[in-house]
Amino acid sequence: MVLDLAGGASGWKAAEWKGALVRLRRSVAAVDRDGVDAWLGLGSGLFAGGERGPRLLKEMPSFAGDLLDPAQSHGDVLVQVAGDDEKAVREAAEQVVGRATGWRVRWQVDGFRAGNRVEGGKGLARNPFHFTEGFGNPGTDREAADRAVVRSGQGEPDWAVGGSYQVVRIVRLATELWDKDSVREQERIIGRRRDGRWLDGAPADERPGFAADPDGRATPVDSHVRLAAPDRRNPPPLVRRSYSYDRGDGDRGLIFSCFQRDLAEGFEAVQKRLEGEAMAKYLLTTGGGYFFVPPPGDAWTDALFRD
Ligand code: HEM
């Protein structure tokens, strides 16, 4: 389960930002224990006046088909709290918000991961379209860090090395429409079976033979996985970790979330390839934003806000 918050205050001077951020980071760190994972991400609004921000951080653009609601998009800071115990997560989030003097919660969304488990080093969960997600993620921490963590020599400010760009997208899914399609049709739209096996018969953890199927007879060329990751030897440099949400009245879907060391090579390259995918008519992205999760510790606040 996860709770996302975005908040901030305008008109602060650098010293006030610094104090407020350090306090917020410490209260997030205080709840980041005992089965609760909590972290913060910095939004582009924080860097409006200066030039020391992460090189690629900007307000999330509106992509083809998006209908971004300003009331649940962007923000100065993202706080994410996750864990297995819903009550512990809720209490941790309340504690952070309760101590966040000077900040205002702009939006928040609760998520959950049905069938959450780890297999072969990969975190798997079932999404509202009844498909298991996570197979395309790396199976080792080393490979995950290679895709997600900013290194030196990438043109990023020194303080940002060890951090990660996080993309959050609130994607409403047309589950009633989707459920009218046969399972076979759904599998051709995704490009995998519901349990992760490939449509050409390859097991979930092996590579499918896209090259031997140029016309998409087994795996359609406009299927999600084929467009998302066409070159099986070079998977896109991002790590996904999404949650389902259900706000009632049919407003259900995915809180899509992914981490990468380079926003353009990671999320943006994949998102652009997905334009025109067969799944597009079942999706409506209504919110979210781009954030930068700083490296552990407080050192980055000194680099950001020199008086
Ligand atoms: C919001 C609706 C979405 C749904 C329902 C969805 C569903 C899925 C499913 C079922 C898989 C196959 C299992 C797996 O490898 O995890 C998958 C794979 C993948 N998806 Fe999505 N996805 C969505 C959005 C996105 C977005 C917005 C991106 C990135 C821009 C993305 C990128 C990927 C990538 C990179 C893979 C792995 C492909 C591979 O290695 O074969 N997905 N997705």
Residues whose N, C-alpha, C, O or C-beta is under 5 A from the ligand:
A	BS01	HEM	F131 T132 E133 G134 F135 G136 V171 I190 R192 V225 A228 A229 P236 L254 F256 F267 V270 Q271
